[in-house]
Amino acid sequence: MHRSGIDLVFHLFQQDGTSGGAMKQRRFPVTLTAIGLLCWPLVAAAAGLEGLQGAWTMDGTDCAETFIKDGAQIRFRDRASSTTTGIIVSGSKIIGSNMSCTAGSVHQEKDHFSVLLDCSDAMMFQSMSASFRVTGQDSFERFAPGFPDMSFKYHRCQL
């Protein structure tokens, strides 16, 4: 049976039928464990997206055609273009030319990360998942979890 972190803490506190000292001694480690379990998705999200901060475009696309540097900020040259293949990763936000997403959770698997995204465009909201594999300091590939052979390769833009 799968239990959430809160259910697990509640179950562990109920499990010990004793009162007083034995129960009090168990609370602190159990509480720390529960906090760790509840915070793990945030830690994984930070670790998975930390290395992907910045502007990226698909291989074969020129960064200068996709992005423009405006002071210290990088933005899309033509945000309305439906042919733009770039993304900007800033914190937990992933911004495409016609959609913005927020990474809700990131799970590290063997050689890749899977991200649950909450996305919106001008008309609708949707949740989706994406998987990616870091292939170098300035490159990664995105693929559908069920079809790892079909991937899209991205490179970091140095503007």
C-alpha positions, 0 to 999 in steps of 0.5 A, spaced: 500 500 500 502 506 497 502 512 503 503 519 502 508 522 507 503 525 512 499 518 512 506 515 513 507 520 519 500 519 522 501 511 521 508 511 525 505 515 531 499 511 531 504 504 531 507 505 538 502 504 543 506 506 549 505 513 552 510 518 555 518 517 553 518 512 548 513 515 543 517 522 545 523 520 543 521 517 536 517 524 534 523 528 532 527 523 527 520 521 524 518 528 523 525 530 520 524 524 515 517 526 514 519 533 512 525 530 508 520 526 504 515 532 503 521 536 500 524 531 496 520 533 490 523 541 491 530 538 491 529 534 485 526 540 481 532 544 483 537 539 481 534 537 475 533 544 472 539 548 475 544 546 470 539 548 464 538 555 466 538 560 460 536 560 453 536 554 449 534 552 441 534 546 437 540 543 434 540 546 427 537 553 429 541 559 430 541 563 437 541 570 434 535 568 429 531 566 436 533 570 441 536 577 443 539 580 449 536 586 452 541 589 457 542 583 462 535 579 460 535 575 454 528 575 450 525 572 444 526 575 437 519 574 435 515 571 441 509 570 436 513 566 431 510 559 431 516 556 428 521 558 434 524 552 437 527 556 443 526 556 450 528 560 456 529 556 463 529 561 469 528 558 475 522 553 475 519 557 469 520 554 462 518 559 457 517 557 449 515 562 444 507 561 445 507 557 451 509 558 459 510 553 463 512 552 471 515 545 473 511 542 478 516 536 480 522 533 477 524 526 478 531 523 476 531 516 473 537 512 471 540 517 466 534 522 465 529 527 468 522 527 468 518 533 469 511 535 470 509 541 467 503 546 468 503 550 462 499 556 459 498 560 453 493 565 451 487 561 451 488 555 455 492 551 461 494 544 461 499 539 465 504 535 461 510 531 462 517 531 459 523 527 459 530 530 458 537 527 458 543 532 459 548 530 454 553 535 455 555 542 459 551 546 454 546 540 451 540 536 452 535 532 449 528 532 450 524 525 449 517 523 450 517 517 456 514 512 451 518 513 445 526 515 447 528 513 440 525 520 438 528 526 441 529 533 440 536 536 441 538 543 444 544 547 445 545 553 450 545 559 447 551 564 449 549 571 447 
